[in-house]
Amino acid sequence: MKYIFWDLETSTLNAAYGSIIQAAAICTDEDFNILDQFDLRGRMKKEYPVPSAKALLVNGVSIDQLKNHENSNFSLISQMQSKFLSWGESLFIGYNSISFDDMHLRQSLYQSALPPYITNTNGNKRGDAMKLLHSAAAVYPNAFVRPLDDETGKITFKLEKFAAANGIEHSKAHDALSDVEATLGVCKLVKEKCNDVWESALQTASKQDVYTYVNQDKVFCASRFFKGKEYTHGLAFLTKDPSYENHVYCYDLTIDPDYIFDLDRSELKELFKGKNKCFHMIKANEQPILLNEEYLYRSENYKDLTPEIVNERMKKVRGNKNFIEKFTNLLLDRGEDRELTQDQTEKPVEEQIYNGFPSSKDNYLMSDFHAAEWEKKYEIAEKITDIRSKEFAKRVIYNEKPEYLPKKEIQRRDKEVAEKILSMDKCTWNTIPAVMTEIDDLRESDDEIDMNRLEEIDTYIQELDEYHRGKLDG
């Protein structure tokens, strides 16, 4: 299987209401020989055109790119999708990508009326170099230089810090291609210094891989860093969450299971969190790094436990079918409690990405939509029944070729965009008033800031403000 090392730079942290403005990837074989690569840039979407000032200060993306780049946002996303598909079955590896980049990629594909789950469908799998590094550094603390955060004094795994401390080339932090090259360097280093951890990570790069790995009568361990501190847990598999099978529950083997077998449901509910936590949830679709039992006994938590005691506890847990049934019913209760407490108001279409899948007919129509000439696209979009896909298909036209939309629809969309981004309310998307406040705060902060760059961003925001007020008034 090929590896795809990838990274994105975005206009905001919020994936549902931002734009990818740079995307880079390097495709390699299993020996890290480079087969192909790309580095793409583009403009922002029309619907949410207000970037975070801090994001632009960090990633260095120019105002000229946001305004004038030859690639629209849809063009950038389409080119990226095409390139990824051309590389075939691959393992996608980013740095903190499962928590960040993957969310932005999915949203960008979803909001372009394209299939959103490119990194974990069609034989693809996904990994995360930061999680890999956390596990490697936990079980092999002397394999790398583990730099300290300047402010907290705790171990940090920020890519720019770790790369510099370990001689990994990283010429320009927060440039997508440079971050990709550094991520590739991190993975080479882990494979060289901690090959067993690298191989273990490959075993859990899809949720089916995880199910196969955990559903055995064996002890396994999960090691990670959180806020600069290392945690290692010896685990035994209990069950999948019947309400959400991507969540896998395991038992913490530091605790004698005889203690919990006869507890009632209310007592068991107290053991999902805090210092007495017995139950650990593993997200099977987010490449948990799971290691063999041998690594447990390097941890302080297990220095007084023998392999015989740990394995006896695992067998007790795995063999107690009545308890596993009681625990599964408890998970059902918790799922029902969550449903009752969830906000029942309808979410904006941007936040409905996980509300099921379009029908087969709508999927065919979306394929036809993307293949059609511009003059035919609106007619096809009108036939789509999934409200999300219909809306995003029309947004593609609005962003790319608005002249093919009815004039009244263009005016309505222009006004809606203006109302959203000029709002004085606190919104989940970036508004112009919010970014103006952000810029003022940055001017007053003690951080080292390029004031010329900040003024350039401020001028751009003022231009956006004037333009969209004209749309609102017109």
C-alpha positions as CSV (number, residue, x, y, z in Angstrom):
1,M,0.0,0.0,0.0
2,K,1.2,3.5,-0.8
3,Y,1.5,6.2,1.8
4,I,0.1,9.7,1.3
5,F,1.6,12.3,3.6
6,W,-0.6,15.4,3.5
7,D,-1.4,18.7,5.2
8,L,-3.8,21.6,4.8
9,E,-3.7,25.3,5.6
10,T,-7.2,26.8,6.3
11,S,-8.8,30.2,6.7
12,T,-10.3,29.3,10.2
13,L,-10.2,26.5,12.8
14,N,-13.9,25.8,12.2
15,A,-14.1,23.2,9.4
16,A,-17.8,23.8,8.7
17,Y,-17.4,27.5,8.1
18,G,-14.0,27.9,6.6
19,S,-12.0,27.3,3.4
20,I,-8.9,25.2,2.6
21,I,-6.5,27.8,1.1
22,Q,-3.5,25.5,0.7
23,A,-3.2,21.7,0.3
24,A,-0.1,19.7,-0.2
25,A,0.7,16.0,-0.3
26,I,3.6,13.6,-1.1
27,C,2.8,10.0,-2.3
28,T,5.5,7.4,-1.5
29,D,5.9,3.7,-1.6
30,E,6.3,1.7,1.6
31,D,10.1,2.5,1.7
32,F,9.3,6.3,1.6
33,N,10.5,6.7,-2.0
34,I,8.6,9.7,-3.5
35,L,6.3,8.7,-6.3
36,D,4.4,12.0,-6.8
37,Q,3.4,15.2,-5.0
38,F,1.3,18.4,-5.3
39,D,1.1,21.8,-3.7
40,L,-2.1,23.6,-4.5
41,R,-3.5,27.0,-3.5
42,G,-6.7,28.8,-4.1
43,R,-9.2,31.5,-3.1
44,M,-11.9,31.3,-0.3
45,K,-15.5,30.3,-0.8
46,K,-18.0,33.1,-1.3
47,E,-20.3,31.9,1.5
48,Y,-17.8,32.5,4.3
49,P,-15.2,34.9,3.0
50,V,-13.9,36.2,6.3
51,P,-10.6,34.6,7.4
52,S,-9.2,34.5,10.9
53,A,-6.5,37.2,11.2
54,K,-4.5,35.0,13.5
55,A,-4.7,32.1,11.0
56,L,-3.3,34.3,8.2
57,L,-0.5,35.6,10.5
58,V,0.5,31.9,11.2
59,N,0.2,30.4,7.7
60,G,1.5,33.4,5.8
61,V,-1.1,33.1,3.0
62,S,-1.1,36.3,1.1
63,I,-4.1,38.6,0.7
64,D,-3.5,38.6,-3.1
65,Q,-4.0,34.8,-3.1
66,L,-7.3,35.0,-1.2
67,K,-8.5,37.7,-3.7
68,N,-6.9,36.9,-7.0
69,H,-5.6,33.3,-7.2
70,E,-6.5,31.5,-10.5
71,N,-7.9,28.6,-8.5
72,S,-11.3,29.1,-7.0
73,N,-11.9,27.1,-3.8
74,F,-13.9,24.5,-5.8
75,S,-11.1,24.2,-8.3
76,L,-8.6,23.6,-5.5
77,I,-10.8,20.9,-3.9
78,S,-11.5,19.2,-7.3
79,Q,-7.9,19.1,-8.2
80,M,-7.0,17.6,-4.8
81,Q,-9.7,15.0,-5.0
82,S,-8.6,14.0,-8.5
83,K,-5.0,13.6,-7.5
84,F,-5.8,11.6,-4.4
85,L,-8.1,9.3,-6.5
86,S,-5.3,8.8,-9.1
87,W,-2.9,7.5,-6.5
88,G,-5.2,4.5,-5.7
89,E,-5.5,2.6,-2.4
90,S,-3.3,4.4,0.2
91,L,-2.7,5.1,3.8
92,F,-3.3,8.8,4.5
93,I,-0.9,10.2,7.1
94,G,-0.9,13.8,8.4
95,Y,0.2,15.5,11.6
96,N,-2.8,15.8,13.9
97,S,-4.8,15.2,10.7
98,I,-7.5,13.0,12.1
99,S,-8.6,15.8,14.5
100,F,-8.1,18.7,12.1
101,D,-7.2,18.2,8.5
102,D,-9.6,15.4,7.9
103,M,-12.5,17.4,9.2
104,H,-11.6,20.3,6.8
105,L,-11.2,17.9,3.9
106,R,-14.5,16.2,4.5
107,Q,-16.3,19.5,4.9
108,S,-14.8,20.9,1.7
109,L,-15.7,17.8,-0.3
110,Y,-19.2,17.7,1.2
111,Q,-19.8,21.4,0.5
112,S,-18.6,20.9,-3.1
113,A,-21.3,18.2,-3.6
114,L,-18.5,15.5,-3.8
115,P,-18.2,12.3,-1.8
116,P,-16.6,13.4,1.5
117,Y,-15.0,10.3,3.0
118,I,-12.0,10.0,0.6
119,T,-9.4,9.0,3.3
120,N,-11.3,6.0,4.6
121,T,-13.2,4.5,1.7
122,N,-12.4,2.7,-1.5
123,G,-9.7,0.7,0.3
124,N,-8.0,3.8,1.8
125,K,-7.0,4.0,5.4
126,R,-5.9,6.8,7.6
127,G,-3.2,7.4,10.2
128,D,-1.9,10.2,12.3
129,A,1.8,10.9,12.8
130,M,1.3,12.8,16.0
131,K,-0.5,9.9,17.6
132,L,2.2,7.6,16.3
133,L,4.9,9.8,17.8
134,H,3.0,10.1,21.2
135,S,3.1,6.3,21.5
136,A,6.7,5.9,20.3
137,A,7.9,8.5,22.7
138,A,6.0,7.0,25.6
139,V,7.4,3.5,25.3
140,Y,10.8,4.6,24.0
141,P,11.5,7.8,26.0
142,N,15.2,7.9,25.0
143,A,14.6,7.3,21.3
144,F,14.1,11.0,20.5
145,V,14.8,14.5,21.9
146,R,11.5,15.4,23.5
147,P,11.4,19.2,23.5
148,L,9.8,21.3,26.2
149,D,7.2,24.0,25.7
150,D,8.6,27.5,26.3
151,E,5.6,28.5,28.4
152,T,4.5,25.4,30.3
153,G,7.9,23.6,30.6
154,K,6.2,20.4,29.7
155,I,7.0,18.0,26.8
156,T,5.6,19.2,23.6
157,F,5.0,17.5,20.2
158,K,4.4,20.6,18.1
159,L,5.7,19.7,14.7
160,E,8.0,22.7,14.4
161,K,9.5,22.1,17.9
162,F,10.0,18.3,17.5
163,A,11.4,18.6,14.0
164,A,14.0,21.2,15.0
165,A,15.0,19.2,18.1
166,N,15.5,16.0,16.1
167,G,17.2,17.3,13.0
168,I,14.2,16.9,10.7
169,E,14.1,19.3,7.8
170,H,11.2,21.8,8.3
171,S,12.1,25.0,6.4
172,K,8.8,26.9,6.9
173,A,6.4,25.9,9.6
174,H,2.7,26.2,8.7
175,D,3.4,26.0,5.0
176,A,1.5,22.9,3.9
177,L,4.3,21.4,1.8
178,S,6.9,22.1,4.4
179,D,4.7,20.5,7.1
180,V,4.2,17.5,4.8
181,E,8.0,17.1,4.4
182,A,8.4,17.3,8.2
183,T,5.6,14.7,8.8
184,L,7.4,12.3,6.4
185,G,10.6,12.9,8.3
186,V,8.8,12.1,11.6
187,C,7.5,8.8,10.2
188,K,10.9,7.9,8.9
189,L,12.4,8.5,12.3
190,V,9.8,6.5,14.1
191,K,10.2,3.6,11.7
192,E,13.9,3.7,12.1
193,K,14.1,4.1,15.9
194,C,10.8,2.2,17.0
195,N,10.0,-0.1,14.1
196,D,7.7,-2.2,16.3
197,V,5.5,0.8,17.1
198,W,5.4,1.7,13.4
199,E,4.3,-1.8,12.5
200,S,1.7,-1.8,15.3
201,A,0.2,1.5,14.0
202,L,-0.2,-0.1,10.6
203,Q,-2.4,-2.8,12.2
204,T,-5.1,-0.3,13.3
205,A,-5.4,2.1,10.4
206,S,-9.1,1.2,9.7
207,K,-11.9,0.5,12.0
208,Q,-12.2,-3.1,10.8
209,D,-8.5,-3.5,11.6
210,V,-9.2,-2.3,15.1
211,Y,-12.2,-4.7,15.6
212,T,-10.0,-7.6,14.5
213,Y,-7.1,-6.5,16.8
214,V,-9.1,-6.0,20.0
215,N,-11.7,-8.8,19.8
216,Q,-9.4,-11.5,21.2
217,D,-8.6,-13.0,24.6
218,K,-5.5,-10.9,25.0
219,V,-4.1,-8.0,26.9
220,F,-3.1,-4.9,24.9
221,C,-2.0,-1.4,25.8
222,A,-2.5,2.1,24.7
223,S,0.2,4.7,25.4
224,R,-0.2,8.4,24.8
225,F,0.7,11.9,25.9
226,F,-1.9,14.4,27.1
227,K,-0.9,17.9,28.2
228,G,2.8,16.9,28.3
229,K,2.2,13.8,30.5
230,E,2.5,10.1,29.5
231,Y,-0.3,7.7,30.1
232,T,-0.2,3.9,29.6
233,H,-3.3,1.7,30.0
234,G,-3.5,-2.1,30.0
235,L,-6.8,-3.0,28.4
236,A,-9.2,-5.9,27.7
237,F,-12.0,-5.6,25.1
238,L,-15.6,-5.4,26.4
239,T,-17.9,-4.5,23.5
240,K,-18.7,-2.0,20.8
241,D,-21.2,0.8,21.7
242,P,-24.5,-0.5,20.2
243,S,-25.5,3.1,19.5
244,Y,-22.3,4.0,17.8
245,E,-20.1,1.1,16.7
246,N,-17.1,3.3,16.0
247,H,-16.7,3.6,19.8
248,V,-15.1,0.5,21.3
249,Y,-15.1,0.0,25.1
250,C,-12.3,-1.6,27.0
251,Y,-11.6,-2.4,30.7
252,D,-8.7,-1.0,32.6
253,L,-6.7,-3.9,34.0
254,T,-5.1,-1.9,36.8
255,I,-8.4,-2.6,38.6
256,D,-9.4,-6.0,39.9
257,P,-12.7,-6.7,38.0
258,D,-14.2,-8.5,41.0
259,Y,-14.7,-5.0,42.3
260,I,-17.1,-4.0,39.6
261,F,-19.0,-7.2,38.5
262,D,-21.8,-6.8,41.1
263,L,-22.2,-3.0,40.9
264,D,-25.5,-1.7,39.7
265,R,-25.9,0.6,36.7
266,S,-25.8,3.9,38.6
267,E,-22.6,2.8,40.3
268,L,-21.1,1.7,37.0
269,K,-21.9,5.0,35.4
270,E,-19.5,6.7,37.8
271,L,-16.6,4.6,36.5
272,F,-16.5,6.2,33.0
273,K,-14.5,9.2,34.2
274,G,-12.3,10.6,36.9
275,K,-9.5,8.9,38.9
276,N,-11.4,5.7,39.4
277,K,-12.1,5.3,35.7
278,C,-12.5,1.6,34.8
279,F,-13.8,1.9,31.2
280,H,-11.9,3.4,28.3
281,M,-13.4,4.3,25.0
282,I,-11.3,3.8,21.9
283,K,-12.4,5.4,18.6
284,A,-12.0,2.6,16.1
285,N,-12.2,5.0,13.1
286,E,-9.4,7.3,14.4
287,Q,-6.3,4.9,14.2
288,P,-5.8,4.2,17.9
289,I,-2.2,3.0,18.5
290,L,-2.5,-0.3,20.3
291,L,0.6,-2.1,21.5
292,N,1.4,-5.6,22.8
293,E,1.2,-6.4,26.5
294,E,5.0,-6.3,26.9
295,Y,5.0,-2.5,26.9
296,L,2.8,-2.3,30.0
297,Y,5.5,-3.3,32.4
298,R,7.7,-0.3,31.5
299,S,5.0,1.9,33.0
300,E,4.9,3.1,36.6
301,N,1.3,2.1,36.9
302,Y,2.1,-1.6,36.3
303,K,5.4,-1.9,38.2
304,D,3.6,-3.8,41.0
305,L,1.6,-6.1,38.7
306,T,2.8,-9.3,37.2
307,P,1.8,-10.6,33.8
308,E,0.0,-13.5,35.5
309,I,-2.3,-11.1,37.5
310,V,-3.0,-8.9,34.5
311,N,-3.9,-11.9,32.3
312,E,-6.1,-13.4,35.0
313,R,-8.0,-10.1,35.1
314,M,-8.4,-10.1,31.3
315,K,-9.8,-13.6,31.3
316,K,-12.3,-12.7,34.1
317,V,-13.5,-9.7,32.1
318,R,-13.7,-11.5,28.8
319,G,-15.3,-14.6,30.3
320,N,-18.1,-12.8,32.3
321,K,-20.8,-12.8,29.6
322,N,-23.5,-11.6,32.1
323,F,-21.4,-8.5,33.0
324,I,-20.7,-7.8,29.3
325,E,-24.5,-7.9,28.6
326,K,-25.2,-5.6,31.6
327,F,-22.5,-3.2,30.4
328,T,-23.9,-3.2,26.8
329,N,-27.3,-2.4,28.2
330,L,-25.7,0.4,30.2
331,L,-24.2,1.8,27.0
332,L,-27.7,1.8,25.5
333,D,-29.0,3.8,28.5
334,R,-26.2,6.3,28.0
335,G,-27.0,6.6,24.3
336,E,-30.7,7.3,25.1
337,D,-29.7,9.9,27.7
338,R,-27.5,11.7,25.2
339,E,-30.4,11.8,22.7
340,L,-32.7,13.3,25.2
341,T,-30.3,16.1,26.1
342,Q,-29.2,16.9,22.6
343,D,-30.4,20.2,21.0
344,Q,-33.3,19.2,18.8
345,T,-33.3,22.4,16.7
346,E,-32.4,21.8,13.1
347,K,-28.8,22.4,12.3
348,P,-27.6,24.5,9.3
349,V,-26.7,22.3,6.3
350,E,-23.0,22.9,7.0
351,E,-23.4,20.9,10.2
352,Q,-25.5,18.1,8.8
353,I,-22.6,16.2,7.2
354,Y,-23.2,13.1,9.5
355,N,-27.0,13.1,9.0
356,G,-27.0,10.0,6.8
357,F,-26.1,9.6,3.2
358,P,-27.8,10.8,-0.1
359,S,-29.8,8.2,-2.0
360,S,-28.3,6.2,-4.9
361,K,-30.4,8.3,-7.2
362,D,-29.0,11.6,-5.8
363,N,-25.5,10.2,-6.0
364,Y,-26.0,9.5,-9.7
365,L,-27.4,13.0,-10.1
366,M,-24.4,14.6,-8.4
367,S,-22.1,12.7,-10.7
368,D,-24.1,14.0,-13.7
369,F,-24.0,17.5,-12.2
370,H,-20.2,17.5,-12.1
371,A,-19.9,16.0,-15.6
372,A,-22.4,18.4,-17.2
373,E,-21.7,21.7,-19.0
374,W,-22.4,24.8,-16.9
375,E,-25.6,25.6,-18.7
376,K,-27.1,22.2,-17.6
377,K,-25.9,22.1,-14.0
378,Y,-28.7,24.2,-12.4
379,E,-31.4,22.0,-14.1
380,I,-29.7,18.9,-12.6
381,A,-29.3,20.4,-9.2
382,E,-33.0,21.1,-9.1
383,K,-33.7,17.4,-9.5
384,I,-31.6,16.4,-6.4
385,T,-33.9,15.5,-3.5
386,D,-31.3,15.5,-0.6
387,I,-31.6,19.1,0.6
388,R,-27.9,19.3,1.5
389,S,-26.6,18.0,-1.8
390,K,-29.0,20.3,-3.7
391,E,-27.9,23.3,-1.7
392,F,-24.2,22.6,-2.2
393,A,-24.6,21.9,-5.9
394,K,-26.2,25.3,-6.3
395,R,-23.3,26.9,-4.2
396,V,-20.8,25.4,-6.7
397,I,-22.6,27.3,-9.5
398,Y,-22.8,30.4,-7.3
399,N,-19.0,30.3,-6.6
400,E,-17.9,29.3,-10.1
401,K,-20.4,30.5,-12.7
402,P,-23.1,32.6,-11.0
403,E,-24.4,33.8,-14.4
404,Y,-26.0,30.4,-14.8
405,L,-28.2,30.9,-11.7
406,P,-31.5,32.8,-11.9
407,K,-30.9,36.5,-11.2
408,K,-33.2,36.5,-8.2
409,E,-31.3,33.6,-6.7
410,I,-27.9,35.4,-7.1
411,Q,-29.4,38.5,-5.4
412,R,-30.8,36.3,-2.6
413,R,-27.5,34.5,-2.0
414,D,-25.5,37.8,-2.1
415,K,-27.8,39.2,0.6
416,E,-27.7,36.1,2.7
417,V,-23.9,36.1,2.7
418,A,-23.8,39.8,3.6
419,E,-26.3,39.3,6.5
420,K,-24.3,36.4,7.9
421,I,-20.8,38.0,7.8
422,L,-21.9,41.5,8.9
423,S,-23.9,40.2,11.9
424,M,-23.1,41.7,15.2
425,D,-24.2,38.5,17.0
426,K,-21.7,35.9,18.2
427,C,-21.8,33.3,15.4
428,T,-20.2,29.9,14.7
429,W,-18.7,31.4,11.5
430,N,-16.3,34.3,11.3
431,T,-18.0,37.7,11.0
432,I,-16.4,40.9,9.9
433,P,-17.1,42.6,13.3
434,A,-15.6,39.6,15.1
435,V,-12.4,39.7,13.0
436,M,-12.2,43.5,13.5
437,T,-12.2,42.8,17.3
438,E,-9.6,40.1,16.8
439,I,-7.3,42.5,14.9
440,D,-7.7,45.1,17.6
441,D,-6.8,42.5,20.3
442,L,-3.8,41.4,18.3
443,R,-2.6,45.0,18.1
444,E,-2.8,45.3,21.9
445,S,-1.3,41.8,22.7
446,D,2.2,41.2,24.0
447,D,2.9,38.6,21.2
448,E,5.5,39.3,18.6
449,I,3.4,40.3,15.6
450,D,4.2,41.5,12.1
451,M,2.3,44.8,12.3
452,N,2.7,45.5,8.6
453,R,1.1,42.2,7.8
454,L,-1.7,42.9,10.4
455,E,-2.4,46.2,8.7
456,E,-2.6,44.4,5.3
457,I,-5.2,42.0,6.8
458,D,-7.1,44.9,8.3
459,T,-7.3,46.7,5.0
460,Y,-8.6,43.5,3.4
461,I,-11.3,43.1,6.0
462,Q,-12.3,46.8,5.5
463,E,-12.7,46.1,1.8
464,L,-14.9,43.0,2.5
465,D,-17.0,45.1,4.8
466,E,-17.6,47.8,2.2
467,Y,-18.3,45.3,-0.6
468,H,-20.8,43.3,1.4
469,R,-22.6,46.4,2.8
470,G,-23.1,47.3,-0.8
471,K,-24.7,43.9,-1.5
472,L,-26.9,44.3,1.6
473,D,-28.1,47.8,0.6
474,G,-28.4,47.0,-3.1
